[in-house]
Amino acid sequence: MAENEVGRPLLYESVAAKIAGMIERGAFRPGDRIPSIRELSSQLHVSVNTVLGAYAQLENMRLVEARPQSGYYVRSRLLEPESPPPRPVEEAELAAQPVAMGEEHARVIRNISNPTLVPLGQSGPDPALLPTGKLSRMLASESRRRDMESICHSPLAGVERLRSAISRRSLAMGCSLAPEEIVITSGCMEAVALALQAVCRPGDTVAISSPVFYTFLNSIQWLGLKVVEIPTCPRTGMKLDVLRYALGQHPVQACISIPNYGNPTGSLMPAENKRGLVELLAKHGIPLIEDDVYGDLAFAGPRPETAKAFDRRGLVLLCSSFSKSLAPGYRVGWMAPGRFQKQIEHLKSLFHTTTSTPSQLAIAEFLTNGGYDRHVRALCRAYARQVAQFRELIGRHFPAGTRVTNPPGGSVLWVEMSEGVDAFTIYEEALREGIAIAPGMLFTTGRDFRNCMRLNAAFWSGRVEKALMTLGRLARYSAARRRPGVARGV
């Protein structure tokens, strides 16, 4: 600590030490907002510049972090998972292979959705955080106001009013989509499945992130496609150097990615990486199927742009929905398929798939007059707080060596425990305790991620807090079992 000419700490350092001491004693906990600069200046009778210096020192000490237009918050002390170390990629590691999701995978996925279990394994929102009353009133009023329209099938591309509302919102995504460039679907996964059918044929190979959202694997298996798994960085998403290598080794027909708050890691691909991804694929004439279902859920600052924002050739098929932010049960999704729009509309006509007209009308009304942005800001504040609470409890109760992602948006956390800790065994033991988690084996076609799990921080209650403590105990038992001679009561 620096000293002034009479041997005393500088004033800003004394202020920093005071706040650091409060953090150490637990007065401020991870995720808590500390006093604003002006509040602390007034409370301690010091200048604004002194507080600025103190907060800068606390940031350098990695005790707090600044969030744009929000303030300063206590950082979690948990380490994040590390990106795979850079090394030459051998062809054997990137072999294209079919997907074989068997009955064991199906059983795990069914349990994740079991409403009687503590829902730590799914990735959907807590209904208590959604504007259910307002949406219900809009659903009823729109059905009355547009009674003839609401009882009929919507046009194949969807209700025009909803497509116009999405078109207006596309500017925030970095795009400028016209209503006629948008096709309404029954959720984001129908959009992804349609996109795969439009650009691939059975036996084709799709490049995917690893770990990857398991529902993508289900769709790929059902369509008879193969995958090549591309490692990801837990912070920035798919590793483009590895993808570049893979494209030189395999005839890849499509790539699927979730650049914004990817599932299961919560990674956010930087804008320059999105541009690089789009340009790399375009160079090879390969379509990108982009899932942006979490894109609105930014904890701070404006929502990130989509990869579609960098598309100059119509090769990006942008897919999204309102299932993570507004109304999962309405099953209202959408896509902007670029040059593949005719194929998408043809596929929809073959399967006679249209989305509920009343649901489309209600979502359109909420986007136009219901305060969607205000609702999303409140939802993101809750998620940011709950992610910090989850990370604090994981740091306190899980075994030493556990690492957890710290996503800047969304609600999913990727937990990486020490090698040898068996997440599937923890999943089975947690089921007996009434808790559902998503073990790492779901998120790959191989045998990686056996020591990992995905957790959903969208729900918070005393029951959830107790469940996290139970998971920590089970994880400690698993860690102890791999160390001979360690007692069970760790």
Buried (B, 14 or more C-beta within 10 A) or exposed (E): EEEEEEEEBBBBBBBBBEBBEBBEEEEBEBBBBBBBBEEBBEEBEBEEEBBEBBBBBBBEEEBBBEBEEBBBBBBBEBEBBEBBEEEEBEEEBBBBEEBEBEEEBEEBBEBBEBEEBBBBBBBBBBEEBBBEEBBEBBBEEBBEEBEEBBEEEBEBBBBBBBBBBBBEBBEBBBBEBEBEBBBBBBBBBBBBBBBBBBBBEEEBBBBBBBBBBBBBBBBBBEBEBBBBBBBBBBBBBBBBEBBBBBBEEBEBBBBBBBBBBBBBBBBBBEBEBBBBBBBBBBEEEBBBBBBBBBBBBBBBEEBBBBBBBBBEEBBBBBBBBBBBBBBBEBBBBBBBBBBBBEBBBEBBEEEEEBBBBBBBBBBBBBBBEBEBEEBBEEBBEBBBBBBBBBBBBBBEBBBEEBBBBBBBBBBBBBBBBBEEBBBBBBBBBBBEBEBBBBBBBBBBBEEBBBBBBBBBBBBBEEEBEBBBEBBBBBBBBBBBBEEEEEEEEB
